[in-house]
Amino acid sequence: MKKMEIGLVLSGGAARAAAHIGVLKFLEEKGVRVSAISGSSAGAIVALLMAASWKTEEMRELLHSLEKRDIFRFRGSPGIFSLERLERRLREALQIESYDELEIPCFCAVTDMQSAQVHYLSEGDPIRNVIASSALTPIFSPVSVEGRLFADGGFRDNLPARPLLKYKLPILGIDVNPLPKRGSAGVISLTIHTVMILLRGTTLPSRQLCDSYRMIDAVSDMPLFDFGRVNEAIEAAYSQMQREWDSIEESLLSSLKSDRVADARR
């Protein structure tokens, strides 16, 4: 039997993006081929790892190896922190310089600080691009890419399905940003909660472009930068995919026969 081929879209979500690894692990075991992938923010980093043929256990090990100093390097201006150290870690780990070195098409969403428009990058320096996609301003400084200043792609499209439409693949969208079930106590928690509401709003149009969409509910109480709960996020996403796969598979397969989907993509 021919393997199912899909396009996969991964939302941003900082440490919660570890849940995407659980999704990829499940798809690997099911024999589902991801033939094109896109992501925003931390989801863009996972997408790049996948497009570079990394196995899920390698991704897990990389996340476990990250320390707070790899992510939070004080800068002061224009953002509080810089992602320069994380960029170095990714360069050391991936050893790639071009999209030509990837196994499948890979896109990342970035927000143009000048025009406020979203761009879907798939040319140039893939590592620099995903770092720009992850620059959640003003926590992190925006990133210059070929003379243009970019910030977190989630500000404009936190579920970037649009660049995958041309591949005529059934599209699975994975969102790791359920709102916390508990109330937000304190200024920092309230600020993060508010940002998540804004990011969630940018996924709504893109959800309509996905043939199947899943929110990973179990990470709702996981702090955005708690990398100590990586395994928990991975296992939660894997378990949810197991429970819901029949419904997901049905939606993906039915999209191949649907005139409605074809019309929506013209």
SULHU-V80331 format. One record per residue. N is the residue number from 1. RES is the residue in one letter. OMEGA is omega in whole degrees, -180 to 180 (* if undefined). Layout:
{{N & RES & OMEGA} {N & RES & OMEGA}}
This chain:
{{1 & M & 180} {2 & K & 179} {3 & K & 172} {4 & M & 175} {5 & E & -178} {6 & I & 164} {7 & G & -175} {8 & L & -179} {9 & V & -176} {10 & L & 179} {11 & S & 169} {12 & G & -180} {13 & G & -180} {14 & A & -176} {15 & A & 178} {16 & R & -180} {17 & A & 172} {18 & A & 179} {19 & A & 178} {20 & H & 179} {21 & I & 177} {22 & G & 177} {23 & V & -180} {24 & L & 178} {25 & K & -180} {26 & F & -180} {27 & L & 176} {28 & E & -176} {29 & E & 179} {30 & K & -179} {31 & G & 178} {32 & V & 180} {33 & R & 172} {34 & V & -174} {35 & S & 174} {36 & A & -174} {37 & I & 175} {38 & S & 180} {39 & G & 176} {40 & S & 176} {41 & S & -180} {42 & A & 175} {43 & G & 177} {44 & A & 178} {45 & I & 178} {46 & V & 178} {47 & A & 180} {48 & L & 178} {49 & L & -179} {50 & M & -179} {51 & A & 178} {52 & A & 175} {53 & S & 174} {54 & W & 173} {55 & K & -176} {56 & T & 179} {57 & E & 175} {58 & E & 178} {59 & M & 179} {60 & R & -179} {61 & E & 178} {62 & L & 180} {63 & L & 178} {64 & H & -177} {65 & S & -178} {66 & L & 175} {67 & E & -178} {68 & K & -179} {69 & R & 177} {70 & D & -175} {71 & I & -176} {72 & F & 175} {73 & R & -174} {74 & F & 178} {75 & R & 177} {76 & G & -179} {77 & S & -1} {78 & P & 174} {79 & G & -180} {80 & I & -177} {81 & F & 176} {82 & S & 177} {83 & L & -177} {84 & E & -178} {85 & R & 177} {86 & L & 178} {87 & E & 178} {88 & R & 179} {89 & R & -180} {90 & L & 179} {91 & R & 179} {92 & E & -176} {93 & A & -172} {94 & L & 180} {95 & Q & 176} {96 & I & -179} {97 & E & -172} {98 & S & 175} {99 & Y & 178} {100 & D & -179} {101 & E & -179} {102 & L & -178} {103 & E & -177} {104 & I & 175} {105 & P & -176} {106 & C & -178} {107 & F & 171} {108 & C & 179} {109 & A & 173} {110 & V & 177} {111 & T & 179} {112 & D & -177} {113 & M & -180} {114 & Q & -174} {115 & S & -176} {116 & A & 179} {117 & Q & 175} {118 & V & 173} {119 & H & 179} {120 & Y & -171} {121 & L & 175} {122 & S & 177} {123 & E & 179} {124 & G & -177} {125 & D & -174} {126 & P & -178} {127 & I & 176} {128 & R & -179} {129 & N & -178} {130 & V & 174} {131 & I & 176} {132 & A & 180} {133 & S & -176} {134 & S & -174} {135 & A & -179} {136 & L & -179} {137 & T & 1} {138 & P & 177} {139 & I & 178} {140 & F & 178} {141 & S & 173} {142 & P & -173} {143 & V & 178} {144 & S & 177} {145 & V & 180} {146 & E & 175} {147 & G & 179} {148 & R & -177} {149 & L & -176} {150 & F & 175} {151 & A & -175} {152 & D & 179} {153 & G & -178} {154 & G & 178} {155 & F & -179} {156 & R & 179} {157 & D & -177} {158 & N & 176} {159 & L & -167} {160 & P & 180} {161 & A & -171} {162 & R & -177} {163 & P & -180} {164 & L & -174} {165 & L & -176} {166 & K & -178} {167 & Y & 177} {168 & K & 176} {169 & L & 169} {170 & P & -173} {171 & I & 175} {172 & L & 179} {173 & G & -180} {174 & I & -177} {175 & D & -178} {176 & V & -176} {177 & N & 171} {178 & P & 179} {179 & L & 179} {180 & P & 179} {181 & K & 178} {182 & R & 177} {183 & G & -179} {184 & S & 180} {185 & A & 179} {186 & G & -175} {187 & V & -177} {188 & I & 180} {189 & S & 180} {190 & L & 179} {191 & T & 179} {192 & I & 178} {193 & H & -180} {194 & T & 178} {195 & V & -180} {196 & M & 176} {197 & I & 180} {198 & L & 180} {199 & L & -180} {200 & R & 179} {201 & G & -179} {202 & T & 178} {203 & T & -171} {204 & L & 179} {205 & P & -177} {206 & S & 177} {207 & R & -179} {208 & Q & 179} {209 & L & -180} {210 & C & 177} {211 & D & 172} {212 & S & -177} {213 & Y & 178} {214 & R & 170} {215 & M & 179} {216 & I & -170} {217 & D & -171} {218 & A & 180} {219 & V & -175} {220 & S & -179} {221 & D & 179} {222 & M & 178} {223 & P & -174} {224 & L & -175} {225 & F & 178} {226 & D & -178} {227 & F & 175} {228 & G & -178} {229 & R & -179} {230 & V & -179} {231 & N & 180} {232 & E & -180} {233 & A & -180} {234 & I & -178} {235 & E & 179} {236 & A & -180} {237 & A & 179} {238 & Y & -179} {239 & S & 179} {240 & Q & 177} {241 & M & 177} {242 & Q & -176} {243 & R & -169} {244 & E & -173} {245 & W & -178} {246 & D & 179} {247 & S & 179} {248 & I & -178} {249 & E & 180} {250 & E & 180} {251 & S & -179} {252 & L & -180} {253 & L & -179} {254 & S & 180} {255 & S & -180} {256 & L & -178} {257 & K & -170} {258 & S & 173} {259 & D & -178} {260 & R & -180} {261 & V & 180} {262 & A & 180} {263 & D & -178} {264 & A & -175} {265 & R & 180} {266 & R & *}}
